Amino acid sequence: MSIDLIISEILRQTIWGVAPNAADAITTAAADLDESEWFRLHALAVRQGVVALLFDGLMSAGVTIPHHVKMRFISSTDHIEKEYAKKRRIARKLAEVYAGEGIRMMILKGIGISMLYPVAHHRPSSDIDIYLCGDQRRGDELLHKLYGISIDKGRHHHTVFRIKNILIENHYDFIEAHSRASSQRAEQRLKELVANEQPLEADIDGVTYLTPSPTMNALFLTLHSAAHFAAENISIRHLCDWAFFLNAYSKQVDWQEIMHLSNE
């Protein structure tokens, strides 16, 4: 079993459940890896954004990892946990500040999707994406007035600011819709879904924030992944996000709505 197949099988079991004798097959295959292959496996998992998730799966399967490689897995996982905790504290503070002014904060991707993972703080993310339900400009003005935070307005579909060196994207549009008519139609429908469907509520240490409704999130995640695929790349983490989302909400999504927009 190759490195790619070991990663795929571990993640498959983590997401969908362990098939009979699958853990034994992985343990046997992993035993054939030399140390250099283990280092390559770790590096690939880091690059694909699944190193902590993979480490959890390897440990659950009882795989023996060479000591030096295991220490890298531990170090990588510890870094992700610390960054996640930092982003979570910032997201909580933002939600609290906005709520004090009657502004509802929706978290897109990131922390919202992480809550669907077996271990939330093992999903890495580079920034925090928020949507203020029509109050984007007022939210930016509030942060600048109260805390002197500098707001970068020179971006498509969101403004940008930093808190403790964490990047926050404050969306007024969900996707880059300026260049294509199909994207403009999708953006319009995303906003209609936000306006007409009940968002989900979640909690960060006693502070309430919103996440998109299942149908809106299915559409948004699909469009976001497609944009990544077209412009940059799509990582295994994007696929894991989608799989965990389907595990949680597939029966609540209006798939006819998604297919209708896909065929336009």
Secondary structure in CASP SS format (residue, H / E / C, confidence):
PFRMAT SS
TARGET T0000
AUTHOR 0000-0000-0000
METHOD secondary structure of the structure
MODEL  1
M C 1.00
S C 1.00
I H 1.00
D H 1.00
L H 1.00
I H 1.00
I H 1.00
S H 1.00
E H 1.00
I H 1.00
L H 1.00
R H 1.00
Q H 1.00
T H 1.00
I H 1.00
W H 1.00
G C 1.00
V C 1.00
A C 1.00
P C 1.00
N C 1.00
A H 1.00
A H 1.00
D H 1.00
A H 1.00
I H 1.00
T H 1.00
T H 1.00
A H 1.00
A H 1.00
A H 1.00
D C 1.00
L C 1.00
D C 1.00
E H 1.00
S H 1.00
E H 1.00
W H 1.00
F H 1.00
R H 1.00
L H 1.00
H H 1.00
A H 1.00
L H 1.00
A H 1.00
V H 1.00
R H 1.00
Q C 1.00
G C 1.00
V C 1.00
V H 1.00
A H 1.00
L H 1.00
L H 1.00
F H 1.00
D H 1.00
G H 1.00
L H 1.00
M H 1.00
S H 1.00
A C 1.00
G C 1.00
V C 1.00
T C 1.00
I C 1.00
P C 1.00
H H 1.00
H H 1.00
V H 1.00
K H 1.00
M H 1.00
R H 1.00
F H 1.00
I H 1.00
S H 1.00
S H 1.00
T H 1.00
D H 1.00
H H 1.00
I H 1.00
E H 1.00
K H 1.00
E H 1.00
Y H 1.00
A H 1.00
K H 1.00
K H 1.00
R H 1.00
R H 1.00
I H 1.00
A H 1.00
R H 1.00
K H 1.00
L H 1.00
A H 1.00
E H 1.00
V H 1.00
Y H 1.00
A H 1.00
G H 1.00
E C 1.00
G C 1.00
I C 1.00
R C 1.00
M C 1.00
M E 1.00
I E 1.00
L E 1.00
K C 1.00
G H 1.00
I H 1.00
G H 1.00
I H 1.00
S H 1.00
M C 1.00
L C 1.00
Y C 1.00
P C 1.00
V C 1.00
A H 1.00
H H 1.00
H H 1.00
R C 1.00
P C 1.00
S C 1.00
S C 1.00
D E 1.00
I E 1.00
D E 1.00
I E 1.00
Y E 1.00
L C 1.00
C C 1.00
G C 1.00
D C 1.00
Q H 1.00
R H 1.00
R H 1.00
G H 1.00
D H 1.00
E H 1.00
L H 1.00
L H 1.00
H H 1.00
K H 1.00
L H 1.00
Y H 1.00
G C 1.00
I C 1.00
S C 1.00
I C 1.00
D E 1.00
K C 1.00
G C 1.00
R C 1.00
H C 1.00
H C 1.00
H E 1.00
T E 1.00
V E 1.00
F E 1.00
R E 1.00
I E 1.00
K C 1.00
N C 1.00
I E 1.00
L E 1.00
I E 1.00
E E 1.00
N E 1.00
H E 1.00
Y C 1.00
D C 1.00
F C 1.00
I C 1.00
E C 1.00
A C 1.00
H C 1.00
S C 1.00
R C 1.00
A H 1.00
S H 1.00
S H 1.00
Q H 1.00
R H 1.00
A H 1.00
E H 1.00
Q H 1.00
R H 1.00
L H 1.00
K H 1.00
E H 1.00
L H 1.00
V H 1.00
A H 1.00
N H 1.00
E C 1.00
Q C 1.00
P C 1.00
L E 1.00
E E 1.00
A E 1.00
D E 1.00
I E 1.00
D C 1.00
G C 1.00
V E 1.00
T E 1.00
Y E 1.00
L E 1.00
T E 1.00
P C 1.00
S C 1.00
P H 1.00
T H 1.00
M H 1.00
N H 1.00
A H 1.00
L H 1.00
F H 1.00
L H 1.00
T H 1.00
L H 1.00
H H 1.00
S H 1.00
A H 1.00
A H 1.00
H H 1.00
F H 1.00
A H 1.00
A H 1.00
E C 1.00
N C 1.00
I C 1.00
S C 1.00
I H 1.00
R H 1.00
H H 1.00
L H 1.00
C H 1.00
D H 1.00
W H 1.00
A H 1.00
F H 1.00
F H 1.00
L H 1.00
N H 1.00
A H 1.00
Y H 1.00
S H 1.00
K H 1.00
Q H 1.00
V C 1.00
D C 1.00
W H 1.00
Q H 1.00
E H 1.00
I H 1.00
M H 1.00
H H 1.00
L H 1.00
S H 1.00
N C 1.00
E C 1.00
END
